[in-house]
Amino acid sequence: MKKLSLAVALLLTPALAQAWPWSQDMANQLSVKPQESPDSANPEPQSFPKRSVPVPGTTVAVKDMEAAVKMANPIPADEKSIAKGAQLFNIYCVPCHGKSGTGDGYVGAKLILRPFDLTSDQLAEKPDGHIFGMMTFGGAIMPPYAYDLSPTERWHVVNYVRKGLKKASAAQAASSAK
Ligand code: HEC
């Protein structure tokens, strides 16, 4: 009985805190996905064509972290995108990375591996695709967010991490110093 309830508990843990992978089955069809190359001889992820408009809610087929790192950020980091990114970051990332992004979230503090500082120079030197890839595939401990955040939403979060987080972090440090 104990074994059975353990099995049930494991089944009910959405793939260790991720949504079910099959929740996107209907979207996985033969059609060419945004940024996917239609040319099998040149399978690298493609930039969006000039003057095209990204459509929210679409799936981007990206094979692995290596491919993600090479992706160009298709969403301009304007005020609107950064604001949307901030909203999503506060929901999905703050528990571990903290409001400051430095890894001081309530959950992050309890992890064996402290969530990396997202305001570090080390991360600043990495391409946008690295942050997109971390959200898409997760890390050793960090869960993937590909089933919770659409690709467009993930790029908004990238824009916030790049352009808004340091300001939020500095504001928090200033208010706690008071
Ligand atoms: C459950 C805790 C947790 C949550 C929630 C979380 N992360 Fe992480 N994150 C980690 C940990 C732990 C690491 C360290 C690397 C690893 O897990 O392999 C990490 C690493 C990273 C890195 C790599 C940093 C580097 O220097 O290479 C990025 C980028 C990142 N997270 C972004 C995010 C974003 C954006 C979100 C929100 C969508 C998020 N994380 C949500 C725990 C978390």
Residues whose N, C-alpha, C, O or C-beta is under 5 A from the ligand:
A	BS01	HEC	Y92 C93 C96 L113 R114 P115 F116 D117 L123 H130 I131 M134 M135 G139 A140 I141 M142 Y145 V157
